[in-house]
Amino acid sequence: MTSLTETAQLVAGLRRHDLRAAATFAHSMYPGCSPLLRWARFAGWAWRQMACTIPSAMTSVTFAQPISRQPIWLAEGNPWANHPWRDRPDARLPDEVDVAVVGAGFTGASCAYHWAKLSAGSMVVLDMGDPASGASGSCEGLVVMGRYFALVRDTVKGSLAHVRPDLSPAQQAQLAAQFAAVYVRGAYRNAEMIAQTISAEGYECEYARHGWIQVREEEDQPALEESVRAGQRASFDDWTRIEPCQALEAAGMRLDWPAGFSQGAAHFHPAKWVWCLLTTALRQPRIALFTRTRVLRIEDAGDGYRVHTTRGTIRARTVINAVESYTAMLHPELADLLYPVQTQAAFGTGGPEALRPQMGYSSKRAFYSRIGRGVIFGSDSTRLPAHQAGRNRPARFITKFVIGELYRYFGRAPLHVTHEWSATAGFTTDEFPVVGLLDHKRQYIIGGMCGSGTGVSFNAARCIVQRILGRDGPDDYPAEYFAPSRLLDPRHHPWPAVNPAGPDARQ
């Protein structure tokens, strides 16, 4: 195919979401520019991609016809699909339970696992699809150490300028550093809990802990150095710096400049992790899973809740919302506070041999991993309207752009793309999770993990289960930092005191 033909196909294939994603890319690539200059520079970049970079990369790429929209992690089937209806078509929802969990992904399955270990009460887990059929089974497969300290600090600081104008800039910076410290502390514990659970339970979910390389360009070097120093000052040393020669030797990645490196990040089969947790939980007869059961609304019933679904109504003493990007569908008051952000990925057989298996790799606008006989790669981080949560409409332009990036860092090789899909992660306005009570009674939420669900969900689920049961234990999600009132009612949220002796907030 000639470059001109490829370019024409790219232009003809542009869809509405490509334009949405273009705005995301433009803002991330040229953040300091005026809108007019930003779009002028982005237009030049996009034209070079369509006229040169992508056509060159496509000479060694083929696409299956038809291409599957199913995430590669689900390609071999789902052991909990259509449960329990597949084996018991006449099964019925229980009339009443102690706890109803809405969602059977990373968070919902984690809630069921911890409940099975800590409680003799009843629990039902409900999912509109099948377990791990949403964002949990559509991701890259990284077990992250959470967002690094400086990233959390800077995103929260931007939000505090709006919700805490009573604080001075120095106080806002200090409080943002405290938010970052409590987040990272919980994420570090979360990563260790996952590793220990996989080992203790003997889970077969292809877990390997080799780290995650995050590319930084020349203009990013001062920020990279500062982010490493900031983490070290706050006693968080996972996030560090790796030289180009080290990246090439350890991971086969060709870099011009030092990159960020999360040493403790791991890689696993995300859907198998969810299925393993549910397998353990469902050994207990007091815990039940009902798939393909959409929750329509949650009604306050005084001493409990009525959970209305497409298959009937359940009365629950306690509810845990574990639906991430779908949250606004059940709780419209959160529509502009916790919203869906689309990401997309693809899988192809073959790919560069230099790409080492079971490591995480990302550039500024894409991610890549080798799994089995091929490569998974993806990009995008574009906000969608609440009603489009979970949609599966990947953009071919983005797929081709990421292939060009893949070849840039790992070299060209034949690649046959067989799967291409999109999913949505839940983002909050301050890019900080919500973990806690939603209504000051017994309705909880765990969400807004900003694409870092493996860095929060398992530990947060244990925390919420312990609170429901009144159990003592490590609590890494204190209300003053994580309660939903931070978003819903910031004027009356119990904000933590600014601690001058806390983590270093210097910029």
C-alpha positions in Angstrom: 0.0 0.0 0.0 1.4 3.4 -0.9 1.8 6.2 1.6 -0.8 8.3 -0.2 -3.3 5.5 0.0 -2.6 4.9 3.7 -2.9 8.6 4.4 -6.2 8.8 2.5 -7.6 5.8 4.5 -6.6 7.4 7.8 -8.3 10.7 6.9 -11.4 8.9 5.6 -11.6 6.7 8.7 -11.5 9.5 11.3 -14.6 9.4 13.6 -16.0 11.6 16.3 -13.9 10.0 19.1 -10.8 10.6 17.1 -11.5 14.3 17.4 -12.1 14.0 21.1 -8.9 12.1 21.5 -7.1 14.7 19.4 -8.0 17.3 22.0 -6.6 15.0 24.8 -3.4 14.5 22.9 -3.0 18.2 22.0 -3.4 19.3 25.6 -0.9 16.7 26.9 1.7 17.5 24.1 1.6 21.3 24.2 0.3 22.2 27.7 1.9 25.7 27.9 0.7 26.9 24.5 -2.3 29.2 23.7 -5.2 27.3 22.2 -4.5 28.6 18.7 -0.8 27.7 18.8 -1.5 24.4 20.4 -3.9 23.3 17.7 -1.6 24.6 14.9 1.3 22.6 16.3 -0.9 19.5 16.8 -2.2 19.7 13.3 1.4 19.7 12.0 2.2 16.7 14.2 -0.9 14.8 13.1 -0.2 15.4 9.4 3.4 14.1 9.8 1.9 11.0 11.5 -0.6 10.4 8.7 1.7 11.2 5.8 5.0 9.7 7.0 5.3 7.8 10.3 2.1 5.6 10.2 2.4 4.7 6.5 6.0 3.6 7.1 5.0 1.5 10.1 2.1 -0.1 8.3 4.4 -1.8 5.7 5.0 -4.6 8.2 1.5 -4.7 9.7 -1.6 -6.7 8.8 -5.1 -6.6 10.3 -7.4 -9.7 10.8 -10.6 -9.6 8.8 -12.8 -9.4 10.8 -10.9 -8.1 13.8 -12.2 -9.1 17.2 -13.5 -6.5 19.7 -12.9 -8.8 22.6 -10.1 -8.0 25.0 -7.3 -10.6 24.6 -7.5 -11.5 28.3 -11.0 -12.8 27.6 -10.3 -14.6 24.3 -10.1 -18.1 25.8 -13.5 -17.8 27.7 -14.7 -16.8 31.1 -15.2 -19.5 33.7 -17.8 -17.4 35.5 -19.7 -16.4 32.5 -23.5 -16.3 32.9 -23.3 -17.5 36.5 -25.4 -19.1 37.9 -27.8 -19.2 35.0 -25.6 -21.4 32.8 -25.9 -24.3 35.2 -29.1 -23.3 37.1 -31.5 -21.5 34.7 -34.1 -21.4 37.5 -31.8 -19.7 40.0 -33.3 -16.7 41.9 -31.8 -13.7 43.6 -31.9 -13.9 47.4 -34.6 -11.8 49.1 -32.2 -10.3 51.7 -28.4 -10.2 52.4 -26.1 -8.5 54.7 -24.0 -6.9 51.9 -24.7 -6.3 48.2 -21.7 -5.5 46.1 -22.4 -3.9 42.7 -19.6 -4.8 40.2 -17.5 -7.9 39.8 -14.2 -6.5 38.6 -11.0 -5.9 40.6 -12.8 -4.2 43.4 -16.0 -6.3 43.6 -14.1 -9.5 43.5 -11.7 -8.2 46.2 -14.6 -7.3 48.4 -15.9 -10.9 48.1 -12.5 -12.4 48.8 -12.0 -10.3 52.0 -15.6 -10.9 53.1 -15.0 -14.7 52.8 -11.9 -14.5 54.9 -13.3 -12.2 57.6 -17.1 -12.7 57.9 -19.8 -15.3 58.5 -22.4 -13.0 57.0 -24.1 -13.1 53.6 -23.0 -11.2 50.5 -24.2 -11.1 47.0 -22.1 -9.8 44.1 -23.9 -8.4 41.1 -22.6 -7.5 37.7 -24.3 -6.3 34.5 -21.9 -8.4 32.4 -19.6 -11.2 33.4 -16.7 -11.0 36.0 -13.8 -9.0 34.6 -15.7 -8.2 31.4 -15.3 -4.4 32.0 -12.2 -2.3 32.6 -10.6 -5.0 34.7 -10.4 -7.4 31.8 -9.6 -4.8 29.3 -6.4 -3.2 30.8 -2.7 -3.7 30.1 -2.3 -6.2 32.9 0.1 -4.2 35.1 0.0 -4.5 38.9 1.1 -0.9 39.6 2.5 0.5 42.8 0.0 3.3 42.3 0.7 6.7 40.9 4.1 8.0 42.1 4.3 10.6 44.8 5.0 13.7 42.7 2.3 12.9 40.2 -0.4 12.6 42.9 0.9 15.7 44.7 0.7 17.8 41.6 -2.8 16.7 40.5 -4.2 17.2 43.9 -2.5 20.6 44.3 -4.3 21.8 41.2 -7.6 20.8 42.6 -6.9 22.3 46.1 -6.5 25.7 44.5 -10.2 25.6 43.7 -11.8 23.7 46.6 -9.5 25.2 49.4 -9.0 28.8 48.5 -8.8 29.6 52.2 -5.3 28.1 52.2 -2.2 29.9 51.1 -0.3 28.5 48.1 2.3 27.1 50.5 -0.4 25.4 52.6 -2.0 24.0 49.5 1.3 22.5 48.4 1.8 21.0 51.8 -1.6 19.5 52.0 -1.2 18.1 48.4 2.0 16.4 49.6 0.1 14.9 52.5 -2.5 13.5 50.1 0.2 12.0 48.0 1.9 10.4 51.0 -1.3 8.7 52.2 -2.1 7.5 48.7 1.3 6.1 48.0 1.5 4.4 51.4 -1.7 2.6 50.7 -0.7 1.7 47.2 2.6 0.2 48.4 0.7 -2.0 50.9 -1.8 -2.9 48.2 1.0 -4.2 45.9 2.5 -6.3 48.7 -0.9 -7.7 49.6 -1.5 -8.8 46.0 1.9 -10.5 45.8 1.4 -12.3 49.2 -2.2 -13.4 48.3 -1.1 -14.9 44.9 1.7 -16.8 46.7 -0.4 -17.9 49.7 -3.4 -19.0 47.6 -1.4 -20.6 44.8 -3.2 -18.5 42.2 -2.2 -19.2 38.6 -2.5 -15.7 37.1 0.8 -15.3 35.3 2.2 -13.0 37.9 5.8 -11.7 37.5 7.4 -8.6 39.2 9.9 -7.0 36.8 9.0 -3.3 36.9 7.6 -0.6 34.6 9.6 1.7 32.4 8.0 5.1 31.6 9.7 7.1 28.8 10.7 10.7 29.4 11.9 13.0 26.6 14.6 15.7 26.8 12.2 18.4 28.0 10.9 16.1 30.8 14.3 15.5 32.4 14.1 18.2 35.1 10.6 17.1 36.1 11.8 13.5 36.2 14.7 14.3 38.5 12.5 16.4 40.8 9.8 13.6 41.0 12.4 11.1 42.0 13.9 13.4 44.7 10.4 14.3 46.0 9.6 10.6 46.5 12.8 9.9 48.2 12.3 12.9 50.5 9.0 11.5 51.5 10.5 8.0 52.0 8.9 6.5 48.9 11.7 5.0 46.8 9.9 2.8 44.3 9.9 5.5 41.7 13.4 6.0 40.3 15.4 6.8 37.2 16.8 4.4 34.7 19.5 5.2 32.1 19.1 4.4 28.4 21.8 1.8 28.5 20.0 0.1 31.4 16.7 0.2 29.6 18.3 -1.5 26.6 20.1 -4.2 28.5 17.2 -5.0 30.9 14.2 -4.5 28.7 15.2 -4.1 25.1 13.9 -0.6 24.9 15.9 2.0 22.9 15.9 5.4 24.5 17.6 8.7 24.0 17.1 10.0 27.5 16.7 8.6 31.0 13.3 7.2 31.9 11.2 6.8 35.0 11.1 3.3 36.5 8.7 1.8 39.0 10.7 -1.0 40.4 7.9 -2.8 42.2 5.4 -2.9 39.4 4.3 -6.4 38.2 2.5 -8.0 35.3 -0.3 -10.5 35.5 -3.4 -11.8 33.7 -6.0 -9.3 35.1 -9.0 -11.4 34.4 -7.5 -14.5 36.0 -6.8 -12.5 39.1 -10.5 -11.6 39.3 -11.6 -15.1 38.6 -9.3 -16.5 41.2 -10.6 -14.2 43.9 -14.1 -15.1 43.1 -13.3 -18.8 43.1 -12.0 -18.5 46.7 -14.9 -16.4 47.8 -17.6 -18.6 46.3 -16.4 -21.7 48.2 -18.4 -20.1 51.0 -22.1 -20.9 50.6 -23.0 -17.6 52.2 -21.5 -15.7 49.2 -23.3 -15.6 45.9 -22.5 -14.2 42.4 -25.1 -13.2 39.9 -23.9 -12.1 36.5 -25.7 -10.4 33.6 -27.8 -8.7 36.3 -27.9 -5.0 35.9 -28.5 -2.9 39.0 -31.1 -0.2 38.0 -31.1 1.8 41.2 -30.3 1.7 44.9 -33.2 2.8 47.2 -32.7 3.9 50.8 -35.1 1.8 52.8 -34.5 3.2 56.2 -32.7 0.4 58.0 -31.2 -0.9 54.8 -31.4 -0.6 51.0 -33.5 -2.0 48.2 -31.2 -2.9 45.3 -33.4 -3.0 42.2 -32.1 -5.1 39.3 -33.3 -6.4 36.0 -33.9 -9.8 37.8 -35.7 -8.5 40.9 -35.1 -6.6 44.1 -32.7 -7.5 47.0 -32.9 -6.0 50.4 -29.4 -5.3 51.7 -28.3 -3.9 55.0 -25.1 -2.6 53.4 -24.2 -1.7 49.8 -20.7 -1.4 48.2 -20.5 0.4 44.9 -17.7 -1.1 42.9 -18.7 0.1 39.5 -15.9 2.7 38.8 -16.7 4.5 35.4 -20.4 3.4 35.7 -20.9 5.2 39.0 -22.8 8.2 37.6 -25.4 5.8 36.1 -26.4 4.8 39.6 -25.5 8.1 41.3 -26.2 11.1 39.0 -25.0 13.5 41.6 -21.4 12.2 40.8 -21.7 12.7 37.1 -19.3 15.6 36.9 -17.1 14.4 39.8 -16.4 10.7 38.9 -16.7 10.1 35.2 -15.7 7.6 32.5 -12.4 8.1 30.6 -11.9 6.0 27.5 -8.7 4.0 26.9 -8.1 1.5 24.1 -5.8 -1.4 23.4 -5.0 -3.9 20.7 -3.2 -7.3 20.4 -1.2 -8.6 17.6 0.8 -11.8 17.1 4.5 -11.3 16.3 5.9 -7.9 17.1 9.4 -6.8 18.0 11.5 -9.5 19.6 13.3 -6.9 21.7 10.2 -6.4 23.7 10.7 -8.4 26.9 7.8 -10.3 28.4 6.1 -9.5 31.7 7.4 -6.0 32.0 5.5 -2.7 31.8 6.5 -0.1 29.1 4.9 3.2 28.4 5.8 6.3 26.4 4.1 9.7 27.0 1.1 8.6 24.9 1.1 4.8 24.7 1.8 1.6 26.5 3.1 -1.8 25.4 3.6 -5.3 26.8 4.6 -8.7 25.4 2.2 -11.5 26.4 2.6 -15.0 25.1 2.8 -15.1 21.3 2.3 -11.4 20.7 2.1 -7.8 21.9 -0.6 -5.8 23.7 -0.4 -2.0 23.1 -2.7 0.9 23.5 -3.3 4.6 24.4 -5.9 7.3 24.9 -7.3 9.0 28.0 -10.3 10.9 26.8 -13.3 11.8 28.9 -16.7 10.5 27.7 -20.3 11.4 28.7 -21.6 9.3 31.6 -24.0 7.4 29.5 -21.1 6.1 27.3 -19.3 4.3 30.1 -18.1 0.9 29.0 -18.5 1.5 25.3 -16.3 -0.6 23.0 -15.5 1.6 20.0 -11.7 1.8 19.4 -10.2 4.3 17.0 -8.1 2.7 14.2 -6.0 5.9 13.9 -4.9 5.5 17.6 -4.0 1.8 17.0 -1.8 2.7 14.1 -0.2 5.6 15.9 0.7 3.3 18.8 2.3 0.8 16.4 4.5 3.5 15.1 5.5 4.4 18.6 6.1 0.7 19.3 8.5 0.4 16.4 10.2 3.6 17.5 11.3 2.1 20.8 11.7 -1.6 19.9 12.4 -1.8 16.2 10.2 -2.9 13.3 8.9 -6.5 13.0 5.9 -8.2 11.3 2.8 -7.8 13.4 -0.7 -9.2 12.7 -3.4 -7.4 14.7 -6.2 -9.7 15.8 -7.9 -7.9 18.6 -8.8 -4.2 19.1 -11.0 -2.9 21.9 -11.8 0.0 24.2 -13.0 0.4 27.8 -13.5 3.1 30.4 -11.7 3.9 33.6 -13.2 6.0 36.4 -11.6 9.4 37.0 -12.3 11.9 39.7 -11.9 15.7 39.2 -8.8 15.7 41.4 -7.5 12.3 40.1 -7.6 10.9 43.7 -9.7 7.9 44.6 -12.9 7.9 46.7 -13.0 5.2 49.4 -15.7 5.4 52.0 -19.3 6.2 52.9 -21.5 7.7 50.2 -24.5 8.6 52.3 -23.4 8.7 56.0 -25.2 5.4 56.6 -24.1 2.1 55.2 -23.7 2.7 51.4 -20.0 2.7 50.5 -18.1 3.4 47.3 -14.6 2.5 46.0 -13.8 4.3 42.8 -12.1 7.0 40.9 -8.8 5.1 40.6 -7.8 6.9 37.4 -6.7 3.8 35.5 -4.6 2.6 38.5 -7.1 0.1 39.9 -4.5 -2.6 40.6 -2.8 0.0 42.9 -5.9 0.6 45.1 -8.7 -2.0 44.8 -7.5 -4.9 46.8 -6.3 -2.9 49.9 -9.3 -0.6 49.7 -11.7 -3.5 49.6 -10.1 -5.0 52.7 -10.5 -1.6 54.4 -14.2 -1.3 53.6 -14.9 -4.9 54.6 -13.2 -4.3 58.0 -15.2 -1.1 58.5 -18.5 -2.9 57.8 -17.6 -5.6 60.3 -16.2 -3.2 62.9 -12.8 -4.9 62.8 -9.5 -3.4 63.8 -6.7 -3.5 61.2 -4.6 -1.4 58.9 -6.7 1.5 57.5 -4.9 3.2 54.6 -7.9 5.2 53.5 -8.8 7.7 56.2 -12.0 9.7 55.6 -10.3 13.1 55.7 -8.5 12.1 52.5 -10.7 9.6 50.7 -14.3 10.3 51.7 -16.7 11.1 48.8 -17.6 14.4 50.6 -14.3 15.7 49.4 -16.0 15.9 46.0 -19.6 16.2 46.8 -19.5 18.8 49.6 -15.9 20.2 49.9 -17.1 23.0 52.2 -18.2 20.5 54.9 -15.6 17.8 54.2 -13.5 17.0 57.3 -10.2 18.1 55.7 -7.0 17.0 57.3 -5.0 19.6 59.1 -2.0 21.0 57.3 1.0 19.5 58.9 4.2 21.6 58.5 6.2 18.5 59.6 4.6 16.3 56.9 6.0 15.2 53.6 8.2 17.7 51.8 6.1 19.8 49.4 8.9 21.7 47.7 8.5 22.0 43.9 
